[in-house]
Amino acid sequence: MATFSSQLEVIMGVELYRPRPQYIARYVIQPQIVHDWAMQPGSTARMKRFGFFNDPGSYTLSARARDKSQVIGTGGGRGLPEESVTITLQEFTGPATGNSANPNEPGVLKLNMFDLMTMQRNLYDMSRPDQFHQSIGSETLFEDYRRWKDSIYIGLALSANPATSTTGQVATDVLGGYYNPAGVINGGTYNTTTGAPRLDFTRDVLKVVSDMRTRLAPPFQSNFGDVYHGLASPGFMLQLQQDSRFLQVTQYPGIPVNCLPMTAQSGTLPEMMPMQDWTMTPNQLVANGGFQGQTGFMHSMTMPLGFKFGGIRWFETTNLPKIPVTLTTSGLATQGYADGTSVVRQAEVAIILGTNAIGEAIWGEGPRVKLNNNTDYDRFLMAIWQEYGGYQMLNANNITVMRTFQPF
């Protein structure tokens, strides 16, 4: 006969896969994934990227014309342009101990079995089994995993590694990187008498999209056209919503559409479905769910569907950090800043992404809940979440990190 603990391990483990609207980085980034059951910690997986031929001067009519004396054989054979990224398997667990002296030290979730059993019985007596996880505190364990996973993807997208930097170089039509309003570099000068260093749709968003398309950053395919995905902070969204062109789009939200699959049932586990299958016209949802567009899913939560604007499908998240950026002032003598004064500003951030920017490797069963057998005769339950996996930036050129600032 299965013990209560063994049953709980299965029940809790399934919850780690359930998507949540607060943690949407993986959902928006849509990583390239490799899954291998046979690997062990320390093993590596290789993800390959196949590029395009780049032969300047040969894309002309005369360069590709052939005469009868030429032989087309194997002498000029060439393979696909190929790059590979190595991802190393690691073990990850949570939660931490909460010890401020060493916050990285591993910890466990400890539950009192008497309280757990009592609350479970009470819930079933009240016909509320759906609140089981919230009642015993195991939702805290799931929350720890989801927040960690979300932070991993955001951290990779904001990586400051000089070799693949999205914060150490200015984004251009050739390279990914950061983009300050008007394209001013870190430490550059803003003449604030002519305008605040803040987001402008025509000048900035369209420029970023144009550069990404020019450098062939692959967009995400969808039923409403190819788009890039934007993961933006609330402060960034606030400035975007103040743009007159955004207001023009949202004045006519259209007729709301049914965004749920026909087979969705309230009692089934939600699937991580492709976003383009949820709705044909996401802008119609602005009337129902605020700027980012939301819809109820499986009668249990509200998942953001994004909002298409300027070639980008925008998603709001509260988990993006503010980035300190040094700017040089000009024209602010009346506010006490002499020309040439360096001021550190806290930037609101949006990560603009194409496909295949980040890779994830999964070994074995993926994330799961594990229980400790040292239960003091089943008087306590000690649990952790555990994952064998790896994460890596695949192509920094598929990412532009946009910043915007409040006025001085």
C-alpha positions as a Python dict, from the first residue, in 0.01 Angstrom:
ca = {
    (1, 'M'): (0, 0, 0),
    (2, 'A'): (137, 337, -102),
    (3, 'T'): (212, 575, 182),
    (4, 'F'): (72, 921, 204),
    (5, 'S'): (423, 1062, 149),
    (6, 'S'): (478, 873, -177),
    (7, 'Q'): (143, 990, -309),
    (8, 'L'): (224, 1350, -214),
    (9, 'E'): (556, 1339, -403),
    (10, 'V'): (372, 1265, -726),
    (11, 'I'): (98, 1520, -664),
    (12, 'M'): (345, 1796, -580),
    (13, 'G'): (581, 1711, -866),
    (14, 'V'): (313, 1769, -1128),
    (15, 'E'): (260, 2123, -998),
    (16, 'L'): (612, 2229, -1100),
    (17, 'Y'): (511, 2205, -1466),
    (18, 'R'): (201, 2418, -1433),
    (19, 'P'): (255, 2762, -1592),
    (20, 'R'): (181, 3073, -1389),
    (21, 'P'): (110, 3424, -1520),
    (22, 'Q'): (360, 3586, -1280),
    (23, 'Y'): (652, 3390, -1425),
    (24, 'I'): (636, 3407, -1802),
    (25, 'A'): (1001, 3445, -1911),
    (26, 'R'): (1029, 3086, -2037),
    (27, 'Y'): (685, 3110, -2192),
    (28, 'V'): (783, 3426, -2383),
    (29, 'I'): (1141, 3328, -2473),
    (30, 'Q'): (1040, 2978, -2593),
    (31, 'P'): (1387, 2823, -2556),
    (32, 'Q'): (1543, 2567, -2780),
    (33, 'I'): (1534, 2243, -2578),
    (34, 'V'): (1730, 1918, -2584),
    (35, 'H'): (1615, 1629, -2360),
    (36, 'D'): (1831, 1326, -2282),
    (37, 'W'): (1740, 1060, -2027),
    (38, 'A'): (2082, 892, -2029),
    (39, 'M'): (2307, 1179, -1921),
    (40, 'Q'): (2464, 1218, -1576),
    (41, 'P'): (2574, 1528, -1381),
    (42, 'G'): (2884, 1671, -1544),
    (43, 'S'): (2780, 1548, -1890),
    (44, 'T'): (2743, 1796, -2172),
    (45, 'A'): (2503, 1848, -2458),
    (46, 'R'): (2580, 2036, -2777),
    (47, 'M'): (2328, 2257, -2950),
    (48, 'K'): (2410, 2340, -3309),
    (49, 'R'): (2321, 2659, -3491),
    (50, 'F'): (2320, 2652, -3870),
    (51, 'G'): (2378, 2987, -4035),
    (52, 'F'): (2357, 3124, -4388),
    (53, 'F'): (2621, 3165, -4657),
    (54, 'N'): (2769, 3513, -4670),
    (55, 'D'): (2958, 3570, -4995),
    (56, 'P'): (2973, 3945, -5067),
    (57, 'G'): (3012, 4018, -5437),
    (58, 'S'): (2879, 3681, -5553),
    (59, 'Y'): (2509, 3772, -5540),
    (60, 'T'): (2501, 3912, -5891),
    (61, 'L'): (2372, 3791, -6224),
    (62, 'S'): (2715, 3747, -6376),
    (63, 'A'): (2869, 3579, -6069),
    (64, 'R'): (2629, 3286, -6089),
    (65, 'A'): (2620, 3253, -6469),
    (66, 'R'): (2791, 2940, -6604),
    (67, 'D'): (2940, 2865, -6945),
    (68, 'K'): (2975, 2527, -7111),
    (69, 'S'): (3345, 2486, -7023),
    (70, 'Q'): (3290, 2502, -6647),
    (71, 'V'): (3256, 2183, -6443),
    (72, 'I'): (3014, 2180, -6150),
    (73, 'G'): (3148, 1906, -5926),
    (74, 'T'): (3268, 1832, -5577),
    (75, 'G'): (3576, 2053, -5590),
    (76, 'G'): (3390, 2356, -5462),
    (77, 'G'): (3180, 2163, -5213),
    (78, 'R'): (3103, 2331, -4884),
    (79, 'G'): (2910, 2239, -4571),
    (80, 'L'): (2652, 2434, -4382),
    (81, 'P'): (2789, 2721, -4171),
    (82, 'E'): (2770, 2575, -3824),
    (83, 'E'): (2827, 2692, -3469),
    (84, 'S'): (2779, 2482, -3157),
    (85, 'V'): (2713, 2573, -2794),
    (86, 'T'): (2797, 2335, -2509),
    (87, 'I'): (2559, 2306, -2216),
    (88, 'T'): (2678, 2130, -1898),
    (89, 'L'): (2442, 1928, -1680),
    (90, 'Q'): (2411, 2051, -1322),
    (91, 'E'): (2196, 1962, -1024),
    (92, 'F'): (1971, 2241, -895),
    (93, 'T'): (1762, 2228, -578),
    (94, 'G'): (1551, 2459, -367),
    (95, 'P'): (1470, 2620, -136),
    (96, 'A'): (1773, 2785, 21),
    (97, 'T'): (1818, 2798, 397),
    (98, 'G'): (1724, 3164, 414),
    (99, 'N'): (2050, 3221, 602),
    (100, 'S'): (2159, 3578, 530),
    (101, 'A'): (2522, 3483, 594),
    (102, 'N'): (2513, 3226, 313),
    (103, 'P'): (2195, 3257, 104),
    (104, 'N'): (2321, 2997, -146),
    (105, 'E'): (2334, 2716, 111),
    (106, 'P'): (2081, 2439, 30),
    (107, 'G'): (1775, 2401, 251),
    (108, 'V'): (1452, 2201, 269),
    (109, 'L'): (1082, 2264, 321),
    (110, 'K'): (971, 2104, 651),
    (111, 'L'): (601, 2033, 703),
    (112, 'N'): (430, 1910, 1018),
    (113, 'M'): (249, 1590, 922),
    (114, 'F'): (-23, 1634, 1184),
    (115, 'D'): (-118, 1978, 1051),
    (116, 'L'): (-89, 1859, 693),
    (117, 'M'): (-326, 1567, 743),
    (118, 'T'): (-573, 1774, 942),
    (119, 'M'): (-594, 2048, 682),
    (120, 'Q'): (-628, 1797, 400),
    (121, 'R'): (-925, 1630, 569),
    (122, 'N'): (-1088, 1964, 638),
    (123, 'L'): (-1056, 2067, 275),
    (124, 'Y'): (-1214, 1749, 146),
    (125, 'D'): (-1489, 1777, 407),
    (126, 'M'): (-1563, 2124, 269),
    (127, 'S'): (-1541, 1997, -91),
    (128, 'R'): (-1244, 2224, -168),
    (129, 'P'): (-968, 1984, -283),
    (130, 'D'): (-844, 2248, -528),
    (131, 'Q'): (-698, 2445, -234),
    (132, 'F'): (-490, 2154, -104),
    (133, 'H'): (-148, 2291, -201),
    (134, 'Q'): (-217, 2641, -72),
    (135, 'S'): (-335, 2504, 263),
    (136, 'I'): (-26, 2306, 359),
    (137, 'G'): (233, 2557, 242),
    (138, 'S'): (375, 2346, -41),
    (139, 'E'): (273, 2628, -278),
    (140, 'T'): (570, 2809, -124),
    (141, 'L'): (799, 2537, -264),
    (142, 'F'): (646, 2571, -610),
    (143, 'E'): (676, 2948, -592),
    (144, 'D'): (1046, 2917, -510),
    (145, 'Y'): (1104, 2700, -817),
    (146, 'R'): (904, 2921, -1051),
    (147, 'R'): (1076, 3238, -935),
    (148, 'W'): (1417, 3074, -973),
    (149, 'K'): (1336, 2951, -1322),
    (150, 'D'): (1208, 3291, -1429),
    (151, 'S'): (1519, 3463, -1292),
    (152, 'I'): (1747, 3220, -1480),
    (153, 'Y'): (1600, 3318, -1816),
    (154, 'I'): (1595, 3689, -1739),
    (155, 'G'): (1954, 3675, -1615),
    (156, 'L'): (2072, 3501, -1932),
    (157, 'A'): (1896, 3754, -2153),
    (158, 'L'): (2061, 4037, -1956),
    (159, 'S'): (2398, 3860, -1951),
    (160, 'A'): (2698, 4093, -1920),
    (161, 'N'): (2950, 3838, -2051),
    (162, 'P'): (3173, 4050, -2280),
    (163, 'A'): (3182, 3773, -2540),
    (164, 'T'): (2804, 3761, -2578),
    (165, 'S'): (2703, 4086, -2416),
    (166, 'T'): (2353, 4226, -2427),
    (167, 'T'): (2449, 4500, -2181),
    (168, 'G'): (2809, 4582, -2278),
    (169, 'Q'): (2762, 4689, -2641),
    (170, 'V'): (2518, 4902, -2834),
    (171, 'A'): (2271, 4711, -3049),
    (172, 'T'): (2316, 4775, -3420),
    (173, 'D'): (2196, 4625, -3746),
    (174, 'V'): (2483, 4374, -3710),
    (175, 'L'): (2506, 4292, -3338),
    (176, 'G'): (2268, 4250, -3047),
    (177, 'G'): (2317, 4451, -2732),
    (178, 'Y'): (2159, 4733, -2533),
    (179, 'Y'): (1966, 5030, -2670),
    (180, 'N'): (1915, 5352, -2475),
    (181, 'P'): (1661, 5611, -2597),
    (182, 'A'): (1784, 5779, -2916),
    (183, 'G'): (2066, 5523, -2933),
    (184, 'V'): (2286, 5714, -2686),
    (185, 'I'): (2565, 5497, -2545),
    (186, 'N'): (2623, 5435, -2174),
    (187, 'G'): (2795, 5744, -2038),
    (188, 'G'): (2673, 5948, -2337),
    (189, 'T'): (2519, 6293, -2317),
    (190, 'Y'): (2149, 6378, -2331),
    (191, 'N'): (2057, 6739, -2400),
    (192, 'T'): (1755, 6732, -2176),
    (193, 'T'): (1644, 7080, -2279),
    (194, 'T'): (1516, 6925, -2601),
    (195, 'G'): (1349, 6623, -2446),
    (196, 'A'): (1371, 6369, -2167),
    (197, 'P'): (1572, 6048, -2223),
    (198, 'R'): (1266, 5830, -2248),
    (199, 'L'): (1099, 5593, -2490),
    (200, 'D'): (972, 5721, -2823),
    (201, 'F'): (786, 5471, -3036),
    (202, 'T'): (880, 5599, -3383),
    (203, 'R'): (1239, 5676, -3293),
    (204, 'D'): (1323, 5380, -3071),
    (205, 'V'): (1091, 5082, -3103),
    (206, 'L'): (1081, 5090, -3482),
    (207, 'K'): (1459, 5138, -3491),
    (208, 'V'): (1516, 4832, -3273),
    (209, 'V'): (1280, 4621, -3485),
    (210, 'S'): (1443, 4745, -3804),
    (211, 'D'): (1792, 4659, -3675),
    (212, 'M'): (1684, 4311, -3564),
    (213, 'R'): (1531, 4235, -3901),
    (214, 'T'): (1840, 4367, -4080),
    (215, 'R'): (2071, 4143, -3878),
    (216, 'L'): (1838, 3849, -3957),
    (217, 'A'): (1728, 3782, -3600),
    (218, 'P'): (1458, 3521, -3664),
    (219, 'P'): (1110, 3631, -3552),
    (220, 'F'): (846, 3410, -3394),
    (221, 'Q'): (590, 3275, -3637),
    (222, 'S'): (225, 3327, -3555),
    (223, 'N'): (-117, 3334, -3716),
    (224, 'F'): (-110, 3713, -3716),
    (225, 'G'): (231, 3755, -3879),
    (226, 'D'): (595, 3722, -3781),
    (227, 'V'): (673, 3913, -3461),
    (228, 'Y'): (945, 3954, -3203),
    (229, 'H'): (861, 3902, -2837),
    (230, 'G'): (906, 4177, -2583),
    (231, 'L'): (932, 4108, -2209),
    (232, 'A'): (887, 4446, -2042),
    (233, 'S'): (874, 4594, -1694),
    (234, 'P'): (563, 4784, -1576),
    (235, 'G'): (756, 5113, -1592),
    (236, 'F'): (852, 5045, -1952),
    (237, 'M'): (491, 4958, -2035),
    (238, 'L'): (373, 5279, -1869),
    (239, 'Q'): (574, 5490, -2111),
    (240, 'L'): (466, 5278, -2408),
    (241, 'Q'): (101, 5329, -2316),
    (242, 'Q'): (152, 5708, -2321),
    (243, 'D'): (253, 5697, -2687),
    (244, 'S'): (-11, 5847, -2917),
    (245, 'R'): (20, 5558, -3164),
    (246, 'F'): (-55, 5307, -2891),
    (247, 'L'): (-368, 5502, -2804),
    (248, 'Q'): (-479, 5489, -3168),
    (249, 'V'): (-449, 5111, -3170),
    (250, 'T'): (-637, 5060, -2844),
    (251, 'Q'): (-929, 5286, -2934),
    (252, 'Y'): (-1069, 5008, -3151),
    (253, 'P'): (-1019, 4679, -2964),
    (254, 'G'): (-1267, 4494, -3185),
    (255, 'I'): (-1485, 4203, -3080),
    (256, 'P'): (-1335, 3971, -2815),
    (257, 'V'): (-1265, 3621, -2944),
    (258, 'N'): (-1277, 3284, -2775),
    (259, 'C'): (-915, 3219, -2682),
    (260, 'L'): (-946, 2871, -2534),
    (261, 'P'): (-897, 2543, -2719),
    (262, 'M'): (-1224, 2364, -2782),
    (263, 'T'): (-1100, 2062, -2583),
    (264, 'A'): (-1011, 2257, -2267),
    (265, 'Q'): (-1177, 2112, -1960),
    (266, 'S'): (-1171, 2270, -1616),
    (267, 'G'): (-1042, 1956, -1447),
    (268, 'T'): (-739, 1891, -1668),
    (269, 'L'): (-381, 2007, -1638),
    (270, 'P'): (-309, 2314, -1855),
    (271, 'E'): (-73, 2256, -2145),
    (272, 'M'): (203, 2496, -2248),
    (273, 'M'): (40, 2562, -2583),
    (274, 'P'): (196, 2769, -2862),
    (275, 'M'): (87, 3127, -2819),
    (276, 'Q'): (-21, 3164, -3179),
    (277, 'D'): (-287, 2898, -3122),
    (278, 'W'): (-455, 3084, -2840),
    (279, 'T'): (-591, 3373, -3039),
    (280, 'M'): (-583, 3499, -3394),
    (281, 'T'): (-604, 3865, -3297),
    (282, 'P'): (-448, 3941, -2958),
    (283, 'N'): (-516, 4314, -2982),
    (284, 'Q'): (-885, 4242, -2936),
    (285, 'L'): (-813, 4135, -2581),
    (286, 'V'): (-708, 4483, -2472),
    (287, 'A'): (-1070, 4553, -2379),
    (288, 'N'): (-1075, 4256, -2142),
    (289, 'G'): (-737, 4228, -1976),
    (290, 'G'): (-563, 4562, -1970),
    (291, 'F'): (-269, 4654, -2185),
    (292, 'Q'): (-100, 4315, -2196),
    (293, 'G'): (-410, 4122, -2302),
    (294, 'Q'): (-526, 3837, -2080),
    (295, 'T'): (-780, 3561, -2082),
    (296, 'G'): (-906, 3306, -1834),
    (297, 'F'): (-748, 2962, -1875),
    (298, 'M'): (-901, 2639, -1744),
    (299, 'H'): (-1111, 2832, -1490),
    (300, 'S'): (-807, 2852, -1261),
    (301, 'M'): (-582, 3136, -1370),
    (302, 'T'): (-529, 3414, -1618),
    (303, 'M'): (-239, 3380, -1862),
    (304, 'P'): (-110, 3683, -2051),
    (305, 'L'): (-145, 3655, -2427),
    (306, 'G'): (61, 3956, -2518),
    (307, 'F'): (-25, 4257, -2725),
    (308, 'K'): (99, 4308, -3079),
    (309, 'F'): (233, 4657, -3141),
    (310, 'G'): (509, 4780, -3370),
    (311, 'G'): (622, 4436, -3487),
    (312, 'I'): (662, 4317, -3126),
    (313, 'R'): (431, 4109, -2913),
    (314, 'W'): (460, 4274, -2572),
    (315, 'F'): (432, 4093, -2238),
    (316, 'E'): (449, 4259, -1900),
    (317, 'T'): (644, 4107, -1610),
    (318, 'T'): (720, 4236, -1262),
    (319, 'N'): (1042, 4034, -1235),
    (320, 'L'): (1274, 4245, -1449),
    (321, 'P'): (1534, 4435, -1245),
    (322, 'K'): (1609, 4802, -1294),
    (323, 'I'): (1951, 4854, -1451),
    (324, 'P'): (2175, 5139, -1327),
    (325, 'V'): (2306, 5337, -1626),
    (326, 'T'): (2543, 5634, -1615),
    (327, 'L'): (2435, 5925, -1834),
    (328, 'T'): (2590, 6267, -1884),
    (329, 'T'): (2367, 6572, -1847),
    (330, 'S'): (2347, 6884, -2057),
    (331, 'G'): (2117, 7184, -2026),
    (332, 'L'): (2019, 7119, -1664),
    (333, 'A'): (2195, 7409, -1494),
    (334, 'T'): (1866, 7533, -1347),
    (335, 'Q'): (1825, 7197, -1170),
    (336, 'G'): (2174, 7201, -1021),
    (337, 'Y'): (2348, 6985, -1281),
    (338, 'A'): (2642, 7148, -1457),
    (339, 'D'): (2697, 7041, -1816),
    (340, 'G'): (2900, 6722, -1824),
    (341, 'T'): (2773, 6593, -1488),
    (342, 'S'): (2756, 6214, -1470),
    (343, 'V'): (2431, 6089, -1319),
    (344, 'V'): (2339, 5726, -1248),
    (345, 'R'): (1985, 5659, -1365),
    (346, 'Q'): (1773, 5352, -1294),
    (347, 'A'): (1654, 5223, -1631),
    (348, 'E'): (1323, 5048, -1692),
    (349, 'V'): (1390, 4751, -1918),
    (350, 'A'): (1235, 4554, -2203),
    (351, 'I'): (1400, 4245, -2354),
    (352, 'I'): (1325, 4216, -2726),
    (353, 'L'): (1384, 3862, -2852),
    (354, 'G'): (1393, 3653, -3165),
    (355, 'T'): (1379, 3274, -3166),
    (356, 'N'): (1661, 3044, -3051),
    (357, 'A'): (1818, 3306, -2826),
    (358, 'I'): (1850, 3076, -2523),
    (359, 'G'): (1889, 2700, -2491),
    (360, 'E'): (1777, 2463, -2216),
    (361, 'A'): (1896, 2107, -2162),
    (362, 'I'): (1692, 1861, -1956),
    (363, 'W'): (1814, 1529, -1824),
    (364, 'G'): (1595, 1253, -1681),
    (365, 'E'): (1249, 1343, -1560),
    (366, 'G'): (1310, 1717, -1544),
    (367, 'P'): (1197, 1915, -1239),
    (368, 'R'): (1040, 1710, -960),
    (369, 'V'): (969, 1713, -588),
    (370, 'K'): (1179, 1481, -371),
    (371, 'L'): (1104, 1378, -13),
    (372, 'N'): (1353, 1297, 261),
    (373, 'N'): (1303, 957, 427),
    (374, 'N'): (1419, 1092, 762),
    (375, 'T'): (1060, 1163, 872),
    (376, 'D'): (1079, 1082, 1245),
    (377, 'Y'): (829, 800, 1200),
    (378, 'D'): (618, 999, 952),
    (379, 'R'): (575, 1287, 1195),
    (380, 'F'): (736, 1539, 958),
    (381, 'L'): (764, 1578, 585),
    (382, 'M'): (1080, 1732, 437),
    (383, 'A'): (1075, 1817, 68),
    (384, 'I'): (1285, 1991, -196),
    (385, 'W'): (1244, 2061, -565),
    (386, 'Q'): (1520, 1912, -776),
    (387, 'E'): (1619, 1954, -1138),
    (388, 'Y'): (1897, 1815, -1354),
    (389, 'G'): (1948, 2058, -1637),
    (390, 'G'): (2152, 2331, -1798),
    (391, 'Y'): (2098, 2673, -1952),
    (392, 'Q'): (2301, 2875, -2200),
    (393, 'M'): (2284, 3181, -2422),
    (394, 'L'): (2273, 3053, -2780),
    (395, 'N'): (2279, 3371, -2983),
    (396, 'A'): (2313, 3718, -2829),
    (397, 'N'): (2245, 3875, -3169),
    (398, 'N'): (1883, 3766, -3133),
    (399, 'I'): (1838, 3992, -2828),
    (400, 'T'): (1814, 4368, -2782),
    (401, 'V'): (1776, 4506, -2430),
    (402, 'M'): (1586, 4834, -2450),
    (403, 'R'): (1608, 5087, -2166),
    (404, 'T'): (1403, 5394, -2090),
    (405, 'F'): (1426, 5656, -1817),
    (406, 'Q'): (1201, 5893, -1630),
    (407, 'P'): (1273, 6265, -1682),
    (408, 'F'): (1558, 6419, -1481),
}
